[in-house]
Amino acid sequence: MSVGEVVCALIASRLCSPSPLYDIAGWASGAAVRELLGIAPQLLNDDRLGRALESFAVYAESVRGMLAAAAIERFGTDTGRLHVDLSTVRLAGAYEHSALVAKGWSAERTVARQVRTLQAATGDGVSLYLRPDPGNCSELALVGQSLERLAKFAKPGMLMVCDSALGQPKPLCQIDRAGLRFIVPLKSSTGFRERYLTDVGPGALRSIRHLAEREKKLPAAARTRYRGALRDWDVKDPETRERRCFKVAYIHSSEEAREIAAARERALSKAEDELTRVRNGLGGRYYKTEAQVQRRLGQIIGTNIHGLITVTVGQDRAAKPTISWQRDDQAIAHAAQSDGIYALATNLPGTLSAGRILRLYKQQEVVERRHRDLKQTLKVRPIFLHNDDRIYALISIIGIALLIFGLLETQLRQALDADDQKDKRLALLPEARLAKPTGANILAAFQGLDLTYTHRGIELDPLTPTQQRILDLLEIQLPWPQQGKLARLNCGKRD
């Protein structure tokens, strides 16, 4: 049994029965692995799987590239726009000598053992690229390593829509030097809020027409309102010292402004409650000295409300600590001027508008859905492996399964759009309820489909109307006839 056959079996296992890498032979014995792939289930033991993963790790990067190129050629996948996002796969265990599993800063703002992954998905949701990297690897290093690979199967002038992890001058200049286009939200450290207040201001913002899918059923008054303005941004390349001119769309979201104001009020109220507890305990066991009060004060006043509340600590005549505080209304009003503002940087050529940039960026949710499918639908975790090569290979294999997962969803939706029927949904939910096709409910529609060995050969259970329609739309031929169908075709015939 070759390494390729093992990889095919693991991909099929992850798509048909997502579960940890455990008892694959048991799964294969109950699935049509022998009949479809020609693999004896008993050969898929733990030792063979482990050795195959180690062998595949060497070729995983090149195989990913070849499969992405084949998907583009065979299915016409549009790579004019790629949505790139970073995520992490958390692991439990020591991994003391691992170069891949390392402690790093996670999305939950905690330090955890993890593997970082960079994923690139097309605008219609096909995950063309997923690369595992060390958990302590920086965003800049990840982008630098992946740009060359992404550029190989991308169209000239491809647009990369990225998350804020890349929203700094250095990675933006790297992408620009590679000849690619980008739309990236800037980090606060770039000073975009200060530039907004000094160079733009609320009066320069113009209304933008954009309606999120989740808000279509809401009344007009409850929907998020967007305003924006487009400005030039001159940047000095940190590596080449060249001047580069980008554009920045300053976007104001009414929903985000409301949430930021509410969060600031909650933080201020919480700080005042904590300060009240400190004042009530002055002179007691924990706050005997001014130094103890100052130490506690540093814990209460976080960076989110620094400068918004003025606290004075002193001593009375008896050397007992004193404390008083007052909100700085002027500082709060100044901070409120940039509530709901975020900045989208781009190097797109031609005539642009803040609305166009916003609408392109809002489609970033396609790659975020694929992150969810990687972690939840295809269940990349838990990983019961301790060898770096095996972990790297397994995540790469699940990335290939995610590519197939996205192609199923995209191809079926495109076939439905081209179909004459008005309703573009299928009976994919329990009780034959209609739903928009997704990779998960397409595969679930075929759960429980069995085959039977008969004197005529292998026969499949009769297909449901939904199963038959999916196969017809995808132009997939059955490998074996359905039960009863062959008998009806031969009815009345003599040998």
Secondary structure, DSSP 4 states (H G I P E B T S, - for coil): --HHHHHHHHHHHHHHS---SS-HHHHHHHTTHHHHH---GGG--HHHHHHHHHHHHTTHHHHHHHHHHHHHHHH----SEEEEEEEEEE--S--TT-SSSEEEE-TTSSEEEEEEEEEEEETTS-EEEEEEEETT--HHHHHHHHHHHHHHTSPTT-EEE--GGG-SHHHHHHHHHTT-EEEEEPPGGGTHHHHIIIII-GGG-EEE----GGGTTS-GGGS--EEEEEEEEEEE-TTT--EEEEEEEEEEEHHHHHHHHHHHHHHHHHHHHHHHHHHHTBTSSSBSSHHHHHHHHHHHS-TTSTTTEEEEEEE-TTS-EEEEEEE-HHHHHHHHTTTTEEEEEE---SS--HHHHHHHHHTTHHHHHHHHIIIIIS---------HHHHHHHHHHHHHHHHHHHHHHHHHHHHHHHSS-S---EEEEGGGEEE---HHHHHHTTTT--EEEETTEEEEPPPPHHHHHHHHHHT---SSPBTTHHHHHTTT---
